[in-house]
Amino acid sequence: MHTPVDPTGQQIRLAKGDVTAHIAQVGASLRGLTVGGVSVVTPFPEGTMAPSCSGAVLVPWPNRIADGIWKQTDPHGTEYEQELALTEPDLDNAIHGLLRFAPYVVEAGEEKATLTAAVVPQNGYPFALVTEVEYALTDDGITVTHTLTNVGDTAAPVGVGTHPFFHIGGADPRELTLTLPASRFFEVDERLLPVAERDVTGDTDLRAGRRLGDVSLDTGFAGLDRDDEGRAVTTLESADGTKVSVWQDENFEYLQVYTTENYPGQDYAVAIEPMTIPTDGFNSGDNLTWLEPGASWNVSWGVSVSTNSGVTIKE
């Protein structure tokens, strides 16, 4: 008898003490994380495709490229004008890279998993990469490390993003407090492409925290404040003091936040998306990394969970 394959491929489950994680092979997606029995990564039904790119790794670019066309000159003076497939046809954009629907090769242990996939030369991206995603559980959450290696013979433009959704157990998502460390945001047009970078104000200024139900966002942010370790930290907090902290290292200079009423099983959902380049970064060149042949690049982000006393949640 034929057994249907899950649309998200092999399911990987990790455990360390009170922390468990659920990783999907397709897109190397983070589709579940619990700490002390409290779910903090918004789940979606098994046997279905990931909704709204839930949990997926976005390589070699996050977010959108206008018209699927990008133009850049590499550090050696080679000029590129490339045309990608329009994977967001309603808005005439190429969106979220080339590996969103790729089945990664999985190597998993009890507390850590490494997923590997290749980006092969193709229309719009004539470069060769090997990309690895390591998910490693910590005592209070998870650390995610992305390693991109250029296995081609020319410098390659690269960006990294990720698209996890967050909640706090059974708490009403609209009653959670969202706090962002951003001083600037990107004003966008009707195609969600940036037209200007501006200082945050009003509904875009979330540095002091806002009730999640009072904001509606599909917004890119910049000018991130960082702690002593160089990490920018975005938090989601419930009324009982449970706090989910999403941190990103210095390579992730940007952040996209997306709210939706169309996530399965949730009245309201929020994606917190660390990005190394902004929307349309292959055209603006902002923070764009050119990876030389044979070179590797490591970037990391992660999640930690605490109570208002600062200790890991216990059941």
KELUMKOL-805777 format. One record per residue: residue number from 1; residue in one letter; x, y, z of N, C-alpha, C, O in turn. Coordinates in pm, whole numbers, padded with zeros to 5 digits. Example, Ala and Ser with C-alpha at 12.3 -4.5 7.8 and 13.67 -1.06 7.14 Angstrom:
   seq   type    neast   nnorth      nup   caeast   canorth     caup    ceast   cnorth      cup    oeast   onorth      oup
     1      a    01319   -00569    00780    01230    -00450    00780    01320   -00330    00780    01424   -00332    00846
     2      s    01285   -00225    00708    01367    -00106    00714    01290    00003    00787    01341    00114    00804
REM end
This chain:
   seq   type    neast   nnorth      nup   caeast   canorth     caup    ceast   cnorth      cup    oeast   onorth      oup
     1      m    00085   -00119    00000    00000     00000    00000    00089    00124    00000    00186    00133    00075
     2      h    00055    00220   -00085    00134     00342   -00094    00110    00431    00027   -00004    00458    00064
     3      t    00220    00475    00090    00211     00568    00202    00246    00708    00153    00357    00730    00105
     4      p    00154    00802    00165    00182     00937    00116    00302    00999    00187    00322    00978    00307
     5      v    00380    01074    00112    00494     01145    00168    00446    01280    00222    00371    01350    00155
     6      d    00489    01315    00343    00453     01446    00398    00507    01554    00306    00623    01546    00265
     7      p    00429    01656    00273    00478     01763    00184    00603    01834    00236    00676    01894    00157
     8      t    00628    01827    00367    00750     01889    00420    00861    01787    00443    00961    01818    00507
     9      g    00844    01666    00389    00950     01567    00392    00971    01500    00526    00878    01488    00606
    10      q    01094    01458    00548    01130     01390    00673    01110    01484    00791    01140    01603    00782
    11      q    01060    01429    00901    01038     01508    01022    01146    01473    01124    01165    01356    01158
    12      i    01217    01575    01172    01327     01555    01267    01284    01611    01402    01236    01724    01412
    13      r    01303    01530    01504    01264     01575    01639    01385    01566    01731    01451    01462    01741
    14      l    01413    01677    01798    01528     01687    01887    01479    01707    02030    01370    01760    02052
    15      a    01558    01663    02127    01522     01679    02267    01646    01697    02352    01746    01628    02334
    16      k    01637    01791    02446    01742     01814    02544    01678    01866    02671    01635    01981    02676
    17      g    01670    01783    02774    01605     01825    02897    01462    01866    02873    01382    01787    02823
    18      d    01429    01991    02908    01293     02043    02892    01270    02108    02757    01165    02168    02735
    19      v    01366    02096    02664    01356     02162    02535    01339    02057    02425    01414    01959    02421
    20      t    01241    02078    02338    01224     01991    02221    01206    02079    02098    01157    02191    02107
    21      a    01246    02025    01982    01230     02098    01856    01182    02002    01749    01207    01882    01754
    22      h    01112    02058    01652    01058     01984    01538    01108    02055    01412    01077    02172    01390
    23      i    01186    01984    01331    01245     02038    01209    01189    01960    01090    01174    01838    01098
    24      a    01159    02028    00981    01114     01962    00859    01225    01965    00755    01298    02064    00742
    25      q    01235    01856    00681    01340     01843    00579    01326    01945    00467    01426    02003    00424
    26      v    01205    01967    00420    01182     02060    00309    01197    02203    00360    01128    02244    00454
    27      g    01287    02278    00299    01311     02414    00343    01392    02425    00470    01413    02535    00520
    28      a    01438    02308    00524    01509     02307    00653    01432    02389    00756    01490    02472    00827
    29      s    01302    02364    00764    01210     02452    00836    01202    02420    00985    01190    02303    01024
    30      l    01208    02524    01067    01178     02511    01209    01027    02518    01225    00968    02625    01210
    31      r    00965    02402    01257    00819     02401    01265    00767    02372    01405    00646    02358    01424
    32      g    00856    02364    01502    00812     02346    01639    00925    02366    01737    01038    02324    01711
    33      l    00896    02432    01850    00992     02447    01959    00914    02460    02088    00824    02544    02099
    34      t    00947    02376    02187    00884     02386    02318    00993    02397    02424    01099    02335    02413
    35      v    00966    02475    02526    01057     02490    02639    00974    02473    02765    00879    02547    02788
    36      g    01010    02373    02847    00933     02347    02967    00788    02315    02939    00700    02347    03019
    37      g    00761    02251    02825    00625     02214    02788    00545    02325    02725    00429    02303    02689
    38      v    00603    02444    02709    00534     02558    02648    00579    02571    02502    00697    02588    02474
    39      s    00484    02564    02411    00514     02580    02269    00538    02727    02238    00460    02813    02278
    40      v    00648    02755    02166    00679     02895    02131    00694    02917    01982    00694    03032    01937
    41      v    00706    02810    01902    00704     02822    01757    00568    02773    01709    00529    02660    01737
    42      t    00497    02858    01637    00359     02830    01598    00353    02708    01507    00413    02708    01400
    43      p    00280    02602    01550    00274     02480    01469    00175    02494    01353    00093    02586    01350
    44      f    00186    02402    01258    00083     02387    01156    00058    02239    01136    00143    02157    01170
    45      p   -00057    02202    01081   -00094     02061    01076    00004    01976    00995    00049    02017    00888
    46      e    00035    01860    01046    00119     01767    00971    00041    01718    00849   -00082    01712    00850
    47      g    00115    01683    00745    00051     01639    00622    00009    01752    00531   -00059    01729    00431
    48      t    00051    01876    00565    00018     01992    00482    00146    02066    00444    00249    02052    00511
    49      m    00138    02144    00337    00250     02232    00304    00263    02340    00410    00166    02377    00476
    50      a    00385    02391    00425    00407     02498    00523    00330    02623    00481    00351    02671    00369
    51      p    00243    02676    00566    00171     02798    00531    00258    02921    00544    00337    02932    00638
    52      s    00244    03013    00451    00316     03142    00460    00465    03124    00482    00528    03201    00554
    53      c    00522    03020    00417    00667     02997    00425    00712    02967    00567    00826    02996    00603
    54      s    00625    02910    00648    00650     02894    00791    00779    02817    00820    00794    02702    00780
    55      g    00871    02883    00890    00992     02821    00938    01103    02804    00838    01213    02762    00876
    56      a    01080    02835    00710    01176     02800    00606    01300    02888    00608    01298    03003    00651
    57      v    01411    02830    00559    01536     02903    00538    01530    02968    00400    01488    02905    00302
    58      l    01572    03094    00393    01561     03174    00271    01702    03204    00218    01770    03293    00270
    59      v    01743    03130    00116    01878     03139    00059    01865    03122   -00093    01784    03041   -00137
    60      p    01940    03195   -00174    02047     03290   -00140    01999    03434   -00123    02082    03526   -00120
    61      w    01868    03456   -00112    01821     03588   -00073    01690    03572    00003    01612    03482   -00028
    62      p    01663    03657    00101    01533     03662    00166    01446    03769    00102    01495    03860    00035
    63      n    01317    03757    00123    01221     03858    00080    01219    03871   -00072    01233    03771   -00142
    64      r    01200    03993   -00126    01164     04010   -00266    01275    04072   -00350    01356    04152   -00303
    65      i    01275    04032   -00479    01355     04098   -00582    01259    04150   -00687    01185    04072   -00748
    66      a    01260    04280   -00709    01162     04344   -00798    01172    04290   -00940    01280    04289   -00999
    67      d    01058    04246   -00993    01049     04196   -01131    01137    04073   -01154    01152    04028   -01268
    68      g    01195    04018   -01048    01286     03906   -01063    01417    03942   -01129    01494    03854   -01166
    69      i    01444    04071   -01144    01563     04116   -01217    01658    04186   -01119    01618    04272   -01041
    70      w    01786    04146   -01124    01883     04214   -01040    02008    04247   -01121    02047    04177   -01214
    71      k    02068    04359   -01080    02188     04409   -01148    02292    04446   -01042    02264    04522   -00950
    72      q    02411    04390   -01057    02519     04419   -00964    02654    04403   -01034    02664    04337   -01138
    73      t    02755    04464   -00977    02893     04445   -01020    02970    04381   -00906    02969    04433   -00794
    74      d    03036    04268   -00932    03105     04199   -00824    03235    04271   -00787    03274    04365   -00856
    75      p    03302    04229   -00680    03423     04301   -00636    03536    04301   -00737    03631    04377   -00722
    76      h    03528    04218   -00841    03633     04210   -00941    03597    04283   -01070    03670    04278   -01169
    77      g    03482    04353   -01067    03443     04433   -01181    03353    04362   -01282    03318    04422   -01384
    78      t    03315    04238   -01256    03224     04166   -01346    03082    04217   -01325    03032    04219   -01212
    79      e    03018    04256   -01432    02882     04309   -01424    02781    04198   -01451    02796    04116   -01542
    80      y    02676    04199   -01369    02570     04100   -01383    02435    04168   -01404    02403    04267   -01338
    81      e    02358    04115   -01496    02216     04148   -01509    02144    04015   -01528    02157    03951   -01632
    82      q    02068    03976   -01426    02009     03843   -01424    01858    03851   -01404    01807    03944   -01342
    83      e    01787    03752   -01460    01641     03748   -01449    01597    03615   -01389    01620    03508   -01446
    84      l    01534    03622   -01273    01486     03507   -01199    01340    03477   -01232    01269    03562   -01286
    85      a    01297    03357   -01200    01155     03323   -01213    01073    03407   -01115    01118    03436   -01004
    86      l    00953    03445   -01158    00864     03525   -01073    00786    03431   -00983    00680    03381   -01020
    87      t    00839    03408   -00864    00776     03315   -00771    00670    03382   -00684    00604    03315   -00604
    88      e    00652    03512   -00699    00539     03585   -00643    00469    03655   -00759    00478    03777   -00772
    89      p    00401    03578   -00845    00350     03635   -00971    00247    03745   -00953    00238    03835   -01036
    90      d    00170    03741   -00844    00069     03845   -00823    00131    03983   -00811    00069    04083   -00847
    91      l    00254    03988   -00759    00322     04116   -00740    00445    04130   -00831    00521    04225   -00819
    92      d    00462    04034   -00922    00575     04038   -01017    00710    04046   -00947    00796    04126   -00984
    93      n    00727    03962   -00845    00853     03957   -00772    00907    03814   -00769    00833    03718   -00787
    94      a    01037    03802   -00748    01099     03676   -00708    01114    03681   -00556    01167    03778   -00502
    95      i    01067    03577   -00488    01058     03586   -00342    01126    03468   -00273    01114    03353   -00315
    96      h    01198    03499   -00166    01245     03402   -00066    01342    03298   -00118    01343    03185   -00069
    97      g    01424    03332   -00217    01536     03247   -00253    01499    03127   -00337    01394    03124   -00402
    98      l    01588    03026   -00334    01578     02912   -00425    01562    02778   -00356    01552    02675   -00423
    99      l    01560    02776   -00222    01556     02649   -00150    01432    02632   -00064    01426    02540    00018
   100      r    01333    02716   -00081    01213     02708    00002    01145    02572   -00008    01091    02523    00091
   101      f    01147    02510   -00126    01080     02382   -00146    01182    02269   -00168    01146    02162   -00218
   102      a    01307    02291   -00132    01411     02190   -00152    01415    02092   -00035    01410    02134    00081
   103      p    01425    01962   -00064    01447     01864    00042    01595    01857    00077    01677    01814   -00005
   104      y    01630    01897    00196    01769     01896    00241    01812    01753    00277    01729    01668    00307
   105      v    01942    01730    00274    02000     01606    00326    02014    01622    00478    02069    01722    00525
   106      v    01965    01524    00553    01955     01537    00698    02056    01449    00769    02072    01331    00736
   107      e    02124    01507    00866    02207     01432    00960    02165    01476    01099    02188    01590    01138
   108      a    02103    01384    01174    02042     01424    01301    02090    01338    01416    02105    01216    01403
   109      g    02115    01403    01528    02143     01335    01653    02029    01360    01749    01917    01392    01707
   110      e    02056    01346    01877    01951     01363    01977    01923    01511    02004    01808    01551    02019
   111      e    02030    01592    02011    02015     01732    02049    02049    01829    01936    02033    01950    01952
   112      k    02096    01777    01822    02142     01862    01714    02115    01796    01580    02123    01674    01567
   113      a    02083    01879    01480    02063     01830    01344    02128    01926    01246    02125    02048    01265
   114      t    02189    01870    01141    02247     01949    01033    02178    01911    00904    02171    01793    00869
   115      l    02128    02010    00832    02059     01989    00705    02139    02060    00596    02178    02175    00612
   116      t    02161    01990    00485    02249     02040    00378    02176    02038    00245    02107    01941    00213
   117      a    02192    02145    00167    02135     02150    00032    02225    02232   -00057    02299    02319   -00010
   118      a    02218    02204   -00188    02299     02276   -00286    02213    02375   -00363    02097    02347   -00395
   119      v    02270    02490   -00391    02215     02583   -00489    02296    02563   -00616    02416    02593   -00618
   120      v    02233    02515   -00721    02305     02489   -00846    02288    02608   -00940    02188    02679   -00931
   121      p    02383    02631   -01031    02368     02740   -01127    02240    02724   -01208    02208    02614   -01253
   122      q    02167    02833   -01227    02037     02828   -01293    02003    02967   -01346    02075    03064   -01322
   123      n    01890    02974   -01419    01847     03103   -01473    01834    03204   -01359    01763    03180   -01261
   124      g    01902    03316   -01373    01893     03422   -01274    01993    03414   -01163    02015    03512   -01092
   125      y    02056    03296   -01146    02157     03282   -01039    02262    03180   -01086    02253    03062   -01053
   126      p    02362    03226   -01164    02460     03136   -01224    02577    03103   -01132    02693    03111   -01172
   127      f    02546    03065   -01007    02648     03041   -00906    02619    02908   -00837    02507    02859   -00840
   128      a    02722    02851   -00775    02710     02721   -00709    02745    02734   -00561    02854    02778   -00525
   129      l    02651    02695   -00476    02669     02702   -00332    02634    02569   -00267    02553    02492   -00319
   130      v    02695    02543   -00154    02647     02442   -00061    02608    02514    00066    02686    02592    00121
   131      t    02488    02488    00112    02440     02556    00233    02404    02454    00339    02336    02355    00312
   132      e    02450    02480    00461    02419     02394    00576    02344    02475    00681    02371    02593    00702
   133      v    02250    02410    00746    02176     02471    00856    02188    02378    00976    02145    02263    00971
   134      e    02247    02428    01083    02260     02349    01205    02164    02400    01311    02168    02517    01348
   135      y    02077    02312    01358    01988     02341    01468    02043    02270    01592    02052    02148    01594
   136      a    02080    02346    01694    02137     02290    01816    02057    02339    01936    02046    02460    01959
   137      l    02002    02246    02012    01925     02284    02130    02017    02338    02239    02131    02294    02254
   138      t    01965    02434    02314    02033     02489    02431    01947    02460    02553    01842    02397    02542
   139      d    01991    02506    02669    01913     02480    02790    01781    02555    02792    01689    02517    02864
   140      d    01770    02663    02713    01647     02742    02716    01593    02772    02576    01509    02862    02561
   141      g    01638    02699    02474    01586     02725    02340    01668    02657    02232    01694    02537    02239
   142      i    01709    02734    02133    01778     02677    02018    01870    02780    01955    01840    02900    01955
   143      t    01982    02733    01902    02073     02816    01822    02076    02761    01680    02089    02640    01660
   144      v    02064    02850    01583    02062     02811    01442    02182    02875    01373    02199    02997    01377
   145      t    02266    02793    01310    02385     02841    01241    02376    02803    01094    02357    02687    01059
   146      h    02390    02903    01008    02389     02883    00863    02532    02894    00811    02602    02990    00844
   147      t    02575    02798    00731    02706     02802    00668    02687    02792    00517    02634    02693    00467
   148      l    02731    02896    00446    02724     02896    00300    02867    02885    00246    02956    02959    00289
   149      t    02888    02793    00153    03018     02774    00091    03005    02788   -00060    02918    02727   -00122
   150      n    03091    02869   -00117    03093     02889   -00262    03175    02776   -00325    03296    02772   -00306
   151      v    03110    02686   -00398    03180     02575   -00463    03195    02600   -00613    03232    02510   -00688
   152      g    03166    02723   -00656    03185     02761   -00795    03320    02827   -00816    03406    02826   -00728
   153      d    03338    02884   -00935    03467     02945   -00969    03461    03096   -00986    03556    03157   -01034
   154      t    03348    03157   -00946    03336     03303   -00946    03275    03348   -00814    03207    03270   -00747
   155      a    03300    03474   -00777    03238     03528   -00656    03086    03525   -00670    03032    03552   -00777
   156      a    03018    03491   -00561    02872     03474   -00563    02806    03568   -00463    02851    03577   -00349
   157      p    02698    03638   -00503    02625     03722   -00408    02534    03635   -00322    02463    03548   -00374
   158      v    02535    03659   -00192    02456     03575   -00102    02389    03659    00006    02442    03760    00052
   159      g    02272    03614    00044    02200     03667    00158    02130    03551    00226    02106    03447    00164
   160      v    02097    03568    00353    02032     03463    00432    01916    03525    00506    01925    03637    00558
   161      g    01807    03451    00511    01694     03490    00595    01626    03364    00646    01657    03254    00603
   162      t    01533    03382    00737    01455     03270    00789    01317    03321    00826    01299    03441    00847
   163      h    01219    03231    00834    01079     03275    00839    00998    03204    00948    00890    03153    00920
   164      p    01048    03200    01073    00973     03132    01179    00856    03216    01232    00863    03339    01239
   165      f    00750    03147    01271    00636     03209    01338    00642    03176    01487    00685    03067    01525
   166      f    00597    03270    01570    00607     03252    01715    00473    03278    01784    00391    03358    01739
   167      h    00455    03208    01894    00342     03231    01985    00389    03191    02125    00506    03157    02143
   168      i    00301    03195    02222    00335     03148    02357    00222    03060    02405    00121    03108    02456
   169      g    00240    02929    02387    00143     02830    02434    00001    02864    02397   -00029    02894    02281
   170      g   -00088    02860    02496   -00229     02887    02471   -00268    03032    02489   -00387    03064    02486
   171      a   -00172    03122    02507   -00205     03264    02524   -00263    03322    02396   -00222    03285    02286
   172      d   -00359    03413    02411   -00416     03481    02296   -00307    03560    02225   -00249    03652    02285
   173      p   -00277    03527    02099   -00167     03597    02032   -00184    03748    02028   -00086    03823    02035
   174      r   -00308    03794    02018   -00331     03939    02010   -00294    04010    02140   -00270    04131    02140
   175      e   -00290    03937    02250   -00259     03998    02380   -00110    03995    02413   -00069    04047    02516
   176      l   -00031    03937    02327    00113     03935    02351    00174    04072    02323    00121    04149    02243
   177      t    00285    04102    02389    00356     04227    02366    00478    04202    02279    00564    04120    02311
   178      l    00485    04274    02167    00596     04263    02074    00687    04383    02092    00642    04497    02087
   179      t    00817    04357    02112    00915     04463    02129    01028    04444    02028    01089    04337    02022
   180      l    01054    04548    01949    01158     04544    01845    01268    04644    01878    01240    04752    01928
   181      p    01395    04608    01849    01506     04700    01878    01542    04786    01758    01660    04817    01739
   182      a    01443    04827    01677    01473     04894    01550    01442    05043    01555    01339    05085    01607
   183      s    01535    05123    01501    01513     05268    01494    01469    05315    01356    01429    05430    01340
   184      r    01475    05225    01254    01435     05262    01119    01349    05152    01057    01356    05036    01098
   185      f    01268    05191    00959    01187     05094    00887    01186    05130    00740    01226    05240    00702
   186      f    01139    05037    00658    01133     05059    00514    00988    05087    00472    00900    05004    00490
   187      e    00968    05204    00416    00839     05234    00354    00833    05158    00221    00932    05156    00147
   188      v    00719    05098    00191    00709     05015    00070    00595    05062   -00018    00506    05135    00025
   189      d    00600    05016   -00145    00492     05046   -00239    00389    04935   -00237    00391    04848   -00150
   190      e    00297    04938   -00334    00189     04840   -00337    00238    04700   -00368    00164    04603   -00350
   191      r    00362    04686   -00414    00420     04554   -00440    00511    04510   -00324    00584    04412   -00337
   192      l    00506    04582   -00214    00584     04552   -00094    00734    04564   -00118    00814    04494   -00057
   193      l    00770    04655   -00210    00909     04684   -00239    00948    04817   -00175    00867    04910   -00174
   194      p    01068    04828   -00121    01107     04950   -00048    01120    05071   -00140    01176    05063   -00249
   195      v    01067    05182   -00091    01082     05309   -00163    01162    05409   -00081    01215    05506   -00136
   196      a    01170    05386    00051    01247     05477    00137    01275    05410    00270    01197    05326    00316
   197      e    01386    05447    00332    01417     05404    00468    01397    05523    00560    01458    05629    00540
   198      r    01312    05507    00661    01272     05619    00746    01288    05585    00893    01297    05468    00931
   199      d    01292    05690    00977    01291     05670    01121    01156    05613    01163    01052    05651    01109
   200      v    01158    05523    01260    01033     05466    01307    00952    05573    01379    01006    05664    01441
   201      t    00821    05559    01368    00728     05651    01435    00592    05584    01440    00559    05502    01355
   202      g    00513    05619    01541    00378     05565    01549    00376    05413    01551    00440    05351    01636
   203      d    00302    05352    01457    00284     05207    01455    00411    05131    01420    00417    05009    01439
   204      t    00513    05200    01368    00637     05130    01335    00741    05139    01447    00846    05075    01439
   205      d    00713    05217    01550    00806     05227    01662    00763    05130    01770    00669    05157    01846
   206      l    00829    05017    01777    00795     04913    01873    00904    04893    01978    00911    04788    02041
   207      r    00988    04993    01995    01099     04980    02088    01053    04971    02233    01120    04910    02316
   208      a    00939    05031    02265    00885     05024    02400    00784    04912    02417    00730    04892    02526
   209      g    00756    04838    02308    00661     04728    02314    00521    04772    02275    00474    04878    02315
   210      r    00454    04688    02197    00316     04713    02156    00237    04584    02166    00290    04475    02143
   211      r    00108    04597    02201    00018     04482    02197    00012    04432    02053   -00013    04510    01961
   212      l    00035    04302    02033    00043     04248    01898   -00085    04272    01820   -00081    04300    01700
   213      g   -00199    04263    01887   -00326     04283    01819   -00350    04426    01773   -00444    04452    01698
   214      d   -00266    04519    01817   -00282     04660    01779   -00197    04698    01659   -00200    04813    01614
   215      v   -00120    04603    01606   -00036     04633    01490   -00067    04535    01377   -00106    04421    01399
   216      s   -00049    04583    01256   -00060     04500    01137    00065    04528    01054    00085    04640    01006
   217      l    00149    04426    01037    00282     04449    00982    00315    04351    00870    00286    04232    00879
   218      d    00376    04402    00766    00459     04325    00675    00572    04420    00641    00580    04474    00530
   219      t    00659    04439    00740    00748     04555    00745    00892    04513    00770    00919    04428    00854
   220      g    00982    04573    00696    01124     04554    00718    01180    04661    00811    01141    04777    00803
   221      f    01271    04621    00897    01330     04712    00995    01482    04710    00985    01543    04611    00944
   222      a    01543    04823    01023    01688     04838    01023    01727    04922    01144    01642    04957    01227
   223      g    01856    04955    01155    01901     05034    01270    01877    04960    01400    01818    05015    01493
   224      l    01922    04836    01408    01893     04750    01522    01990    04777    01637    02112    04773    01619
   225      d    01937    04805    01755    02018     04814    01875    02068    04675    01913    01999    04576    01892
   226      r    02189    04668    01969    02249     04540    02001    02301    04538    02144    02336    04641    02201
   227      d    02304    04417    02200    02353     04401    02337    02506    04390    02337    02570    04407    02234
   228      d    02562    04361    02454    02708     04355    02467    02771    04243    02385    02890    04246    02356
   229      e    02690    04144    02348    02739     04033    02266    02719    04059    02117    02746    03972    02035
   230      g    02670    04179    02082    02647     04212    01943    02518    04159    01887    02497    04160    01766
   231      r    02430    04112    01973    02305     04054    01928    02191    04155    01933    02179    04232    02029
   232      a    02109    04156    01829    01984     04231    01831    01875    04134    01876    01867    04022    01825
   233      v    01792    04177    01969    01695     04086    02031    01554    04142    02017    01526    04254    02060
   234      t    01466    04064    01959    01323     04095    01949    01250    04004    02047    01281    03886    02056
   235      t    01153    04059    02121    01085     03977    02221    00933    03975    02200    00873    04069    02149
   236      l    00877    03863    02243    00732     03843    02247    00701    03798    02389    00758    03700    02436
   237      e    00611    03870    02458    00590     03844    02601    00443    03833    02632    00361    03908    02580
   238      s    00409    03737    02718    00271     03717    02762    00248    03786    02896    00342    03832    02961
   239      a    00122    03794    02935    00087     03866    03057    00149    03804    03182    00171    03874    03280
   240      d    00177    03673    03179    00235     03609    03297    00386    03622    03304    00450    03566    03393
   241      g    00445    03697    03209    00589     03720    03211    00672    03623    03131    00794    03636    03125
   242      t    00607    03525    03068    00682     03436    02979    00730    03516    02858    00652    03586    02794
   243      k    00859    03505    02829    00919     03586    02723    00995    03498    02624    01079    03416    02661
   244      v    00964    03518    02497    01037     03455    02388    01130    03560    02328    01084    03664    02281
   245      s    01259    03533    02331    01358     03626    02276    01418    03566    02150    01475    03457    02152
   246      v    01405    03640    02040    01462     03598    01912    01583    03687    01887    01570    03807    01864
   247      w    01702    03627    01890    01825     03705    01875    01888    03678    01738    01867    03572    01679
   248      q    01964    03775    01690    02034     03761    01563    02171    03826    01573    02185    03933    01633
   249      d    02272    03761    01515    02408     03812    01528    02432    03931    01435    02341    03976    01366
   250      e    02557    03981    01435    02589     04105    01363    02571    04093    01212    02554    04195    01144
   251      n    02574    03972    01159    02554     03955    01015    02410    03985    00973    02384    04025    00860
   252      f    02318    03964    01065    02177     03990    01038    02146    04136    01075    02108    04166    01188
   253      e    02162    04224    00978    02143     04366    01005    01998    04410    00990    01964    04525    01022
   254      y    01911    04321    00943    01773     04358    00914    01677    04258    00974    01714    04147    01014
   255      l    01552    04299    00981    01448     04217    01041    01317    04246    00970    01280    04362    00950
   256      q    01246    04142    00931    01112     04157    00875    01013    04102    00978    01036    03996    01036
   257      v    00904    04172    01000    00798     04124    01088    00668    04120    01008    00630    04218    00943
   258      y    00602    04006    01014    00482     03983    00933    00372    03928    01022    00390    03827    01089
   259      t    00257    03994    01023    00142     03947    01098    00033    03903    01001    00019    03960    00893
   260      t   -00044    03801    01041   -00147     03749    00953   -00264    03691    01032   -00246    03639    01143
   261      e   -00382    03700    00974   -00501     03636    01029   -00533    03506    00957   -00638    03446    00981
   262      n   -00444    03462    00869   -00472     03346    00784   -00384    03225    00813   -00370    03137    00729
   263      y   -00325    03220    00931   -00243     03106    00968   -00333    02997    01024   -00419    03026    01108
   264      p   -00318    02871    00980   -00410     02766    01024   -00404    02744    01175   -00297    02727    01233
   265      g   -00521    02744    01237   -00531     02718    01380   -00500    02835    01469   -00498    02821    01591
   266      q   -00474    02953    01410   -00440     03072    01488   -00525    03190    01442   -00536    03216    01322
   267      d   -00585    03261    01538   -00659     03382    01502   -00566    03492    01451   -00604    03574    01368
   268      y   -00443    03491    01502   -00346     03593    01465   -00209    03531    01483   -00185    03462    01582
   269      a   -00118    03553    01388    00015     03493    01395    00118    03596    01355    00090    03689    01279
   270      v    00239    03579    01408    00346     03673    01378    00472    03596    01340    00514    03503    01410
   271      a    00532    03637    01229    00663     03587    01189    00768    03692    01222    00750    03810    01192
   272      i    00876    03649    01284    00990     03735    01317    01106    03681    01236    01153    03570    01261
   273      e    01154    03757    01138    01241     03705    01033    01376    03778    01027    01385    03884    00964
   274      p    01479    03725    01090    01612     03784    01073    01658    03776    00927    01636    03674    00861
   275      m    01721    03883    00877    01768     03887    00739    01905    03955    00734    01928    04053    00805
   276      t    01995    03903    00651    02126     03967    00636    02122    04082    00537    02206    04172    00544
   277      i    02027    04081    00445    02008     04191    00349    01862    04230    00351    01776    04150    00387
   278      p    01831    04354    00311    01692     04397    00310    01620    04349    00185    01680    04289    00096
   279      t    01490    04376    00180    01413     04349    00059    01480    04414   -00062    01522    04530   -00056
   280      d    01489    04339   -00171    01552     04384   -00296    01699    04416   -00277    01754    04503   -00345
   281      g    01763    04347   -00183    01904     04372   -00154    01998    04336   -00267    02109    04387   -00274
   282      f    01954    04247   -00358    02039     04215   -00473    02048    04332   -00569    02140    04338   -00651
   283      n    01954    04426   -00560    01963     04547   -00642    02024    04664   -00566    02109    04735   -00620
   284      s    01983    04685   -00441    02039     04796   -00364    02185    04770   -00327    02264    04864   -00315
   285      g    02220    04643   -00310    02355     04608   -00266    02379    04629   -00118    02490    04607   -00071
   286      d    02276    04670   -00043    02293     04699    00100    02330    04571    00176    02254    04475    00180
   287      n    02448    04574    00236    02499     04464    00317    02513    04333    00239    02523    04226    00300
   288      l    02512    04340    00107    02523     04220    00025    02664    04161    00038    02763    04232    00024
   289      t    02671    04032    00065    02799     03961    00077    02833    03894   -00055    02750    03824   -00114
   290      w    02955    03916   -00101    03008     03844   -00216    03103    03737   -00163    03207    03769   -00105
   291      l    03067    03613   -00184    03144     03502   -00131    03241    03452   -00239    03199    03411   -00348
   292      e    03370    03457   -00208    03471     03419   -00306    03475    03266   -00325    03433    03193   -00235
   293      p    03524    03217   -00438    03533     03072   -00460    03608    03002   -00347    03717    03044   -00309
   294      g    03549    02896   -00295    03610     02820   -00187    03587    02875   -00048    03618    02809    00051
   295      a    03532    02995   -00039    03512     03058    00091    03379    03014    00153    03285    02978    00083
   296      s    03375    03018    00286    03254     02988    00361    03215    03107    00447    03299    03188    00484
   297      w    03087    03116    00478    03032     03226    00557    02938    03167    00659    02849    03090    00625
   298      n    02957    03205    00787    02873     03155    00896    02794    03269    00957    02850    03374    00989
   299      v    02665    03249    00974    02578     03347    01040    02487    03270    01135    02458    03153    01112
   300      s    02442    03337    01241    02361     03263    01338    02255    03351    01402    02266    03474    01410
   301      w    02151    03283    01448    02042     03345    01523    01988    03237    01617    02032    03122    01613
   302      g    01895    03273    01700    01841     03172    01790    01724    03223    01871    01680    03338    01857
   303      v    01675    03135    01956    01557     03162    02039    01588    03119    02182    01642    03011    02204
   304      s    01554    03204    02278    01560     03164    02418    01428    03201    02485    01362    03297    02445
   305      v    01392    03125    02586    01263     03142    02653    01288    03154    02803    01367    03079    02860
   306      s    01219    03250    02865    01235     03270    03010    01104    03314    03072    01011    03354    03002
   307      t    01099    03306    03204    00990     03366    03278    01033    03505    03321    01144    03548    03291
   308      n    00945    03576    03393    00982     03711    03436    01093    03710    03539    01149    03815    03570
   309      s    01125    03593    03593    01238     03583    03687    01368    03555    03615    01475    03552    03676
   310      g    01358    03534    03481    01478     03513    03402    01526    03370    03396    01635    03344    03344
   311      v    01450    03276    03449    01491     03136    03446    01410    03061    03342    01301    03102    03303
   312      t    01467    02951    03297    01398     02869    03198    01266    02818    03254    01257    02783    03372
   313      i    01165    02816    03169    01033     02767    03209    01040    02622    03251    01108    02542    03187
   314      k    00972    02588    03357    00955     02448    03399    00807    02416    03401    00722    02502    03420
   315      e    00779    02288    03380    00638     02248    03381    00583    02255    03523    00466    02226    03545
REM end
